[in-house]
Amino acid sequence: MRKLLIPISYLPSCQQALEFGARLSISSGASLTVLHVAPVVKNAPLGHKLSGEKLAEWGVEPAYFQLLRQAEAKLNALGLFPHDTQGRPRAKHALKVLHKGLYEVHLIGSQGQAVRLRVSEGRPVPEILREADDPTYDLIITGTRGHRGLRRFLLGSVAQEVAYGAPCSVLVAKGLRTDQPVLVGATGRLTSLEAVRQAGELAAALGTRITVLAIAPSAEERKEAEDHAETALGVLAEMGLGADVAIREGEPAEVMLQEAGQEHILVLGRLERSRVKRYFLGDISLRTLERSSGSVLITTYPRPLGEEPTPVGPILT
């Protein structure tokens, strides 16, 4: 892992995402960005009437900056930061304006990695996806309100829209814990093999167990499912990892949801369809995410450095 993005708000699941991201950053050395998107208030830009000196000193702050201070305190308590001679987290720079509507504190992590605390103005989904355009981001870890079905449709879901539009892998936190085992589906597709690799990387960083789940829609297809599981085990063996294996029969989405429950982090590969087809036809991984009662990681291929940012597709509002 190179770089993690954690959008935060006042949702309890965002605190789970923050703790999880800190653990991954400590174990893997990945850089970490914590982003809060504040709503634009007409005629009152972020930081309005606060002097630059007060902002730099983290003195009098609006609630948006207080949320970042709380995030910094939590990351510090989790052991992410080394300290200076005065016992404070080491920093490259205090709070400063990067450009209009974007503020940042840049701290140094326990392995020398960059830890950035950012607040920006705008609508959450476009701002999160704009930040994620940086090709060094491997993973977004986001909280969710946990609404499903009609309630999710009526209220909207930032997590669902981010998972739909993100150019990198997305982990949606629903009761997320750092000691959870990982369950990954094996289908034989290349996207599934990448999901297995990222599941192994995640489990290795957390020190938890992996289960490879292969599903046969019917008894006649069981041998094919066993072959898929064997291929997945080979990917993990190359990483120096072992795994449990579960072969089940039934409708794939239903079986995955039942096996994962709330106890596992379910890992799925996202189908590589065009954005237009994905918008109209959907994706089994995204549909599974919507129905899941537990945390789901939807994986995509890591982007090579220097790649042009992926254009953001239609945003559901």
N, C-alpha and C positions, 0 to 999 in steps of 0.2 A: 504494500500500500504506500502511495506517495502522499496523498493529501485528502483530508476528510472535511466535509462541509456539514455543519449542524445548524439548521435554522431553529431559532427558539422563539417561544411566546410564553404566555402564562399557563399553558396547558401542563398538567402533571406528566403527560407522556413526553414532553420536551425535556423535562428533567431526567427522565429515563434515558433519552437519547444522548443528553449531555454526559451523563455518567458512563454510558457505554462507549461514546466516542473518546473520552479521556482514557479509558482502559485500553482501547485499541491504539491510541497515540503513544501511550507509555510502553506498551509491549512491542509495537512495530516501529516506532520512531517516525510515524507519519506526521506531517504537518497538519494543523487543525485550524479551521476557521469557524467561529461562532457568529452567526448573523441574525440580527433582529431587524425586521422590516416594520418601520413605524408608519402609520397613516399620514398622508399629507394633509396638513391643516391649512386652509386657505388663508393667505396673508400672514402666516406664522411659520416660516421655515424652521427646520430642526435647529435647536440651539439658539433661537431668536431671543434677543435681550440678554444672552449670557456672554460675558467677555471671554476672549480667547484664553486669558490667564486662568479664569475659573474652570473652563473646560479642561485645560491642560493639567490642572491640579486636581481634577475630579472633585471639585468643590460643590457648588450648588448645581443640581442637575435635574432635568426632567425625568419622568418615570422611565423613558426609554434607556437612558444611561444607567439608571439604577438597576435595570434588569441585567445589563452587561456586568455591572459591578458584582451582582449576586452570582452570575455565571463565573466570573473570575474567582470569587471566594470559594465556590464549589470545586472548581478545577484545582485550586490551590490545596484544598482539604483532601482531594483525591491523590495528591502527590505528583501532579503534572509538572510543577515548576521547581527549579533550583532557586535558591535565595541569595540575595546580596548580603553584604556585611551587616546591614541593618535589619535583616530578616524578612525583606520584601521580595516578591517574585522579580526575577531579573527581566528588564525590559529593554527593547531596542528603541522604542519611543513611547511617550505618554499619549494621551488622547489628542489626535490632530485631525484636521479636515483633509481628506484625500482629494475630494472635489465636491461640488455643490451637492448636499444631501447625503454624503457618505463620510462617516467618522470611523476612526480605527485606533485601537490600542494594540501595539505589537509587543508580545512577550516571547520569552525563550523557554522552550520545553526542556524536560529532564535529559533528553538526548540531543539537545541543540536544535531541535526542530522548531519551526516558526509556529507560534500560536497567536492568531489574530482574533480580536474581539471587534466586531463591526456592527454599526447601526446605519441603516439607510432608509430613505423615504420612498414610499410608493405602494403599489399593490403587491402582496406577498409572492404570488406565483411568478410573475414576470421578473421580480427582483431576485428571487432565488435562482431561477433559470439563467438569468444574466450573469450572476456570480459563477454558476456552474459551467458557463461557457469556457472557463479556463481549463485547458485539456489536462492539466496536472491533477485535477480532482478525479479520484477513483470512486468515491462513495459519498452519497448524501444520506444522513441519518435524520429522519424527521419524525416528529410526534404527530398525533392525529386525535381528533375528538372521538373517534371510534364509532361514528354514525354509520349505519348500513341501510341499504334498501331505499325506500321512498324518502326517509328523513335525510339521508346523505344527498339524494338528488335535489331536494328542496333547499338544503342549506349549503350545498357545495362542499368540497373537500380539497383543501390545499394539498394534503399528502397524495391524494389520488391524481390530481392534476400535475404535481411535480413528478410522480412516478410515470405518468404518461409522457411528459415532455422532456424529461432530463436526458442529457447526452451521456450520462454515466450511471452506474448502479445506484439503486435507492433501497434503503432499509427503512421500513415503516414500523415505528415502535408502537406495539400494543401489549402492555405488560412486559416490556423488554427488561431482561436481566443479564448480567455479565456471566452468570454461571449456567445459562441455558444450553442444552445440547442442540445440535444443528441437524436438520432433516433436509436432504436434497433429493429432488426427483431426477431419475436417470431415464432418458428417452432415446438415447442414441443420436440425437441431433447435435450439431456442433455447438449450438447455443447451450444445450444441456451440459456438454463437457466443460464449457467455460463456467457454468454455474457450479459444477462439481469442484473445479479448481478454486473458485472464490469461496465456496463453502469450506474447503480444506484450509485455505488461508485464514478465514475467520475463526474456525475452530482451533487452529494452531495458536493464533494470537490470544484466544481466550482460555486455552487449556481445557476445552470441553470436547465431548465425544460427537462423532458424526454417524448418522445413519443414512445409507443409500437406499432410496425407495424406488423400486421399479414396478410398474403397474401393467398387468395384462388385461385388456378389455374383455378377454374370454379365455377359457382354459386352453384353447388351441394355440393361443399366442403366448403362453407362459414361457416357452423356451426362448422366444425373442426377448422377453422382459429379463430373463436371467442373463442373456448375453449383454444387454444394456448395463445391467448391474456389474457384470464382470469388467466391462470396459471402464466404467466409473471407478471401480476399485484399482484398476491399473493407473489411472490418472493420479489418484491419491497415493499409491505406492511410490510413484516417481517423486512425490513430495515428501516421502518418508513418513506417510500417515497410514494408519489402518482405519477401518470403519466397520460398523455393523451393517447387515443387509436385511432388507425386508422385501419380499415379493408378494404382491397382493393382486387380486382380481377385482375388476369393477370399473366404474366410470372414473377416469383419471382425476378430475377436479374434486369429486366427492371423496375419493379415497385419500387424496393428499390432505384435504381439510380435516378429515377424521383422524388420520395418523398424526398430524402435526398438533392439533388441538391448541391449547395455550402454553403447553410445556416446551415446545420446540420452536426454534427459529426456522421457518420454512424458506428454502432457497429455490428459486425458479429462474430459468433463463428466459429472457424476453425474446419473442420471435422477431426476426429481422425483416419486417414488412416495411413497405413505404409508409410514410406518415399518413397519406390519404387513406390507404387501405386500413391502417391501424385505427384511424379515427372512425371509419364507418363500420368495420367488421369487428373491432375489438381485438383482444388478445387474451388467451386463457390465463396467462400469468396475472394480468391486470384484473380480470374478472375474479380470479381466486383471491387476490389481494382484497377486493371489495367485500368478499364474503367471509374472510378469515377472522377468527376471534383472537388470533395471536399475531406475533410479529412476522413480517414477510420481507425477505430480501429478493429484489428483482434485479438480475444481473445483466450487464451489457459488456461488450469487449472493452478493455482499457484503450484509451485513445493515445496514439503516439504523440510525443511532444512536437510542437510545430504545426499540428493539424489545425485547420481552420475551424472555428466554432461552428457547431451544428445549429442551423436555423431553428428557432422555436416554432413548433407547429401550432395549430389552433388551440386556444385556451378556452376551456368550458367555464362559463361564468353563470 
